Amino acid sequence: MIDPNTIDFAKGAGLVPVVVQDAATLQVLTLAYMDRATLDETIASGEATFFSRSRGGRWRKGETSGDRLYVVSITADCDADAIVLGVRPVGNACHLNRTSCFGEADAPGLGRIARLERTIAERAAADPSESWTARLIAQGPKRIAQKVGEEGVETALAGVAGPDEELASEAADLIYHLLVLLHARNMVFQDVLDVLASRAEAAKDSG
């Protein structure tokens, strides 16, 4: 979290713009504003609380809709006059019942990996007779790992002799089963990204 005393509220006549971003998918959810009081409340409560320019006062996301924005991180820009609020959303961020205020599209790019991880976590608690994901997880990591191996072979074969559409489809199956395996081992894809980041740093240091 940040020290509210370091934020330059004076530049914006008491308000700073706040870019609200899904901490997992990195999708921009909305743009809002905070004054010193709502920033303090956000830090204290752990829920996104803003200053509404249209209402002329404080409002906390979800008090009427039930859609919540739980704070994961608060980062100021280099001039300390704008904030990026990383959140874990529960429900929609937009008052039009959309995930984001910026269009109807779901999480872009690699953000779909995090979205798929959330779906897997939700399906894991479902009835195995009604959910392939729940049924696969119930069989344990060994069976899931076997599926990852099978999908890896199919992806490789498609890469050698299949059309682009087949390769993309098989790769999607491979990624899905890999994410299920990570979930079964109480891991997330971020653990994989952390390893890649560490290797990149090591390669940079070695020249």
Solvent accessible surface area in square Angstrom, and as a share of the most:
residue,aa,sasa,rsa
1,M,135,0.60
2,I,36,0.18
3,D,70,0.36
4,P,23,0.14
5,N,112,0.57
6,T,81,0.47
7,I,12,0.06
8,D,50,0.26
9,F,26,0.11
10,A,87,0.68
11,K,128,0.54
12,G,38,0.36
13,A,101,0.78
14,G,29,0.28
15,L,35,0.17
16,V,1,0.00
17,P,46,0.29
18,V,0,0.00
19,V,53,0.31
20,V,0,0.00
21,Q,45,0.20
22,D,0,0.00
23,A,42,0.32
24,A,56,0.43
25,T,4,0.03
26,L,116,0.58
27,Q,13,0.06
28,V,59,0.34
29,L,1,0.00
30,T,19,0.11
31,L,87,0.43
32,A,11,0.08
33,Y,47,0.18
34,M,0,0.00
35,D,31,0.16
36,R,98,0.36
37,A,67,0.52
38,T,3,0.01
39,L,0,0.00
40,D,55,0.29
41,E,47,0.21
42,T,0,0.00
43,I,55,0.28
44,A,92,0.71
45,S,47,0.30
46,G,26,0.25
47,E,28,0.13
48,A,1,0.01
49,T,0,0.00
50,F,1,0.00
51,F,50,0.21
52,S,11,0.07
53,R,155,0.57
54,S,112,0.72
55,R,170,0.62
56,G,54,0.52
57,G,21,0.21
58,R,109,0.40
59,W,62,0.22
60,R,44,0.16
61,K,18,0.08
62,G,7,0.06
63,E,91,0.41
64,T,139,0.81
65,S,71,0.46
66,G,46,0.44
67,D,26,0.14
68,R,65,0.24
69,L,3,0.01
70,Y,71,0.27
71,V,20,0.12
72,V,85,0.49
73,S,47,0.30
74,I,8,0.04
75,T,77,0.45
76,A,31,0.24
77,D,60,0.31
78,C,132,0.79
79,D,86,0.45
80,A,24,0.19
81,D,30,0.15
82,A,28,0.22
83,I,2,0.01
84,V,62,0.36
85,L,0,0.00
86,G,5,0.05
87,V,0,0.00
88,R,126,0.46
89,P,21,0.13
90,V,68,0.39
91,G,52,0.50
92,N,45,0.23
93,A,9,0.07
94,C,4,0.03
95,H,155,0.69
96,L,101,0.50
97,N,118,0.60
98,R,65,0.24
99,T,42,0.25
100,S,1,0.01
101,C,49,0.29
102,F,127,0.53
103,G,35,0.33
104,E,143,0.64
105,A,72,0.55
106,D,49,0.25
107,A,0,0.00
108,P,81,0.51
109,G,63,0.60
110,L,138,0.68
111,G,6,0.05
112,R,132,0.48
113,I,27,0.13
114,A,13,0.10
115,R,53,0.19
116,L,55,0.27
117,E,39,0.17
118,R,62,0.23
119,T,40,0.23
120,I,3,0.01
121,A,49,0.38
122,E,123,0.55
123,R,122,0.44
124,A,31,0.24
125,A,94,0.73
126,A,40,0.31
127,D,70,0.36
128,P,60,0.38
129,S,88,0.57
130,E,145,0.65
131,S,12,0.07
132,W,104,0.37
133,T,9,0.05
134,A,4,0.03
135,R,95,0.35
136,L,0,0.00
137,I,36,0.18
138,A,74,0.58
139,Q,88,0.39
140,G,17,0.16
141,P,60,0.38
142,K,178,0.76
143,R,72,0.26
144,I,0,0.00
145,A,46,0.36
146,Q,99,0.44
147,K,30,0.13
148,V,28,0.16
149,G,41,0.39
150,E,68,0.30
151,E,15,0.07
152,G,25,0.24
153,V,90,0.52
154,E,75,0.34
155,T,21,0.12
156,A,60,0.47
157,L,117,0.58
158,A,2,0.02
159,G,47,0.45
160,V,133,0.76
161,A,90,0.70
162,G,27,0.26
163,P,80,0.50
164,D,117,0.61
165,E,132,0.59
166,E,74,0.33
167,L,66,0.33
168,A,65,0.50
169,S,61,0.39
170,E,31,0.14
171,A,30,0.23
172,A,58,0.45
173,D,57,0.30
174,L,45,0.23
175,I,71,0.36
176,Y,41,0.15
177,H,12,0.05
178,L,59,0.29
179,L,3,0.01
180,V,0,0.00
181,L,35,0.17
182,L,15,0.08
183,H,60,0.27
184,A,26,0.20
185,R,147,0.54
186,N,147,0.75
187,M,75,0.33
188,V,74,0.43
189,F,39,0.16
190,Q,97,0.43
191,D,52,0.27
192,V,48,0.28
193,L,63,0.31
194,D,75,0.39
195,V,73,0.42
196,L,95,0.47
197,A,57,0.44
198,S,69,0.45
199,R,161,0.59
200,A,59,0.45
201,E,89,0.40
202,A,61,0.47
203,A,64,0.49
204,K,138,0.58
205,D,119,0.62
206,S,97,0.63
207,G,100,0.96
